[in-house]
Amino acid sequence: MNMIIDLRSDTLTQPTPEMMEAIMNAKVGDDVFKEDTTVNELERRFAELFGMETALYFPTGSMSNQVAINLHTQPGDQLICDKWAHVYNFETGGAAFNSGVTCNLIDGDRGMITAAAIEEAISPIENYHTPNTTLVCLENTTNKGGGACYDFKEILKIRKLCDDYGLGFHLDGARLMNALVAKQEDPKDYGKVFDSISICLSKGLGAPIGTILLGNKKLMQRAIRIRKVLGGAMRQVGFMAAAGLYALDNHVERLEEDHKKAFEIAAVLKKQEYIKNVEPTETNIVIFYLKDNLDINKFLSDMLEMDVKVSTMGQGKLRIVTHLDYTQEMHDKFLKILEHYK
Ligand SMILES: *Cc1c(COP(=O)(O)O)cnc(C)c1O
């Protein structure tokens, strides 16, 4: 069988043999009774890492974000996020469906928004015609923004704004571990600043499923109720949490390798005749554009013929995501393919 080089997403990873062993050996119990020791350990470890009071295990990042939105809002309220935010674009209208909340979208930079833009977007409290702004959602790294990372100083400014206006502050940190590794930041700094943080185990960390939501005790007592109402209370889910624990111990520092490969891909792309532009690459995502006279679908099918899978994001954007299952052998072959493509 040919070697397929699948660069569509970092969610495509298969559990490694070592991760499978951790899954098979997990001690489990009924997590609805809070008796699954592996889930409890995973939650304890994440809470400790970020210096936050409580962590809660979820099946998906969408559910975790949706619970967070519900925690910080009332029906009719408005949250503020970037126009490309996952919470707005890729959670099936969940903010409206689950919480009766509208999104005030900011035209940010590669999925990132500033304190100044947020302040302008907050509805004036004295104007009873406008929806009540109660929540700011950031994404770090940004997905549609190409794995861009926030400057922590801007996050601090936004925190101050949330204090001044009494707003909740949620971080969709699906790929937060990539940002922490890339910028060598301290998770505890994030724990101090956000009211809630959602972190996916099923992206670059390579677990089959799972997301962690972090917050203080009071908030998370409500989170467990809302997780239940969305159907997210699970039983012997320690088998999956064991994969998350394994990933936390073994797959965080290695994200650096994914980033290095992404930088190398970006550098090669930049030199090619057929490329119009490559967006700045900061972590494991490379977004690039073909020259205007070239057909994206032809490029995709040419790649497919060479056993390479790349994805499109609309508006002429092509996306490559490096990950755990993208080996050095695949990388060497892929760089040659890009260099020789005509
Ligand atoms: C993947 C992702 C999520 C969560 O997605 P699920 O598929 O529901 O786990 C949330 N936010 C961002 C930015 C993501 O990339």
The ligand as a Tripos MOL2 file, in Angstrom:
@<TRIPOS>MOLECULE
LIG
   15    15     1     0     0
SMALL
NO_CHARGES

@<TRIPOS>ATOM
      1 C1        -11.3620   21.5180   16.8740 C.3       1 LIG1
      2 C2        -11.7290   22.8010   17.4980 C.ar      1 LIG1
      3 C3        -12.7320   22.8700   18.4820 C.ar      1 LIG1
      4 C4        -13.5120   21.6620   18.9710 C.3       1 LIG1
      5 O1        -13.9020   20.7960   18.0130 O.3       1 LIG1
      6 P1        -14.5490   19.3640   18.2920 P.3       1 LIG1
      7 O2        -14.4350   18.7310   16.9710 O.co2     1 LIG1
      8 O3        -15.9510   19.6220   18.7240 O.co2     1 LIG1
      9 O4        -13.7670   18.6740   19.3770 O.co2     1 LIG1
     10 C5        -12.9900   24.0960   19.0470 C.ar      1 LIG1
     11 N1        -12.3120   25.1910   18.6840 N.ar      1 LIG1
     12 C6        -11.3380   25.1680   17.7550 C.ar      1 LIG1
     13 C7        -10.5920   26.4120   17.4400 C.3       1 LIG1
     14 C8        -11.0130   23.9610   17.1290 C.ar      1 LIG1
     15 O5        -10.0410   23.9510   16.2110 O.3       1 LIG1
@<TRIPOS>BOND
     1     1     2 1
     2     2     3 ar
     3     2    14 ar
     4     3     4 1
     5     3    10 ar
     6     4     5 1
     7     5     6 1
     8     6     7 2
     9     6     8 1
    10     6     9 1
    11    10    11 ar
    12    11    12 ar
    13    12    13 1
    14    12    14 ar
    15    14    15 1
@<TRIPOS>SUBSTRUCTURE
     1 LIG1         1 GROUP 0 **** ****
